[in-house]
């Protein structure tokens, strides 16, 4: 830990200060969480009392349970849709990487046959090198 403090001070990080801030924030956010939980509890209690007066002692807890189950179902559907979207994006990236690998391996496999031709070796190779240099040395951000 001493080595990390020394390295941190070299780059301008005070580990003790950062640790103290993290502790202060954790205590503050913990207190906020407790008060939010208390507020939600009393809101649910007020909702229960209102439903008790409006619907009666049997349907008030049933309606609250049904609402909670409905919200859980909505959350489950949203999570599943998000997971499916992420899986589709990963599959698309995987397919693109595979296609690039196939094209690259085909080009590498065809390279000895192409270099056997003197016209390709004398004209195509210098043009290919020049095109690669122009492609990879251009200024500015590249779009993938």
Secondary structure, DSSP 8 states (H G I E B T S, - for coil): -HHHHHHHHHTT--HHHHHHHHHHHHHHHHHHHHHHHHHHHHHHHHHHHHHHHHH-TTHHHHHHHHHHHHHHHHHHHHHHHHHHHHHHHHHHHHHHHHHHHHHHHHHHHHHHHHHHSHHIIIIIHHHHHHHHHHHHS--S----
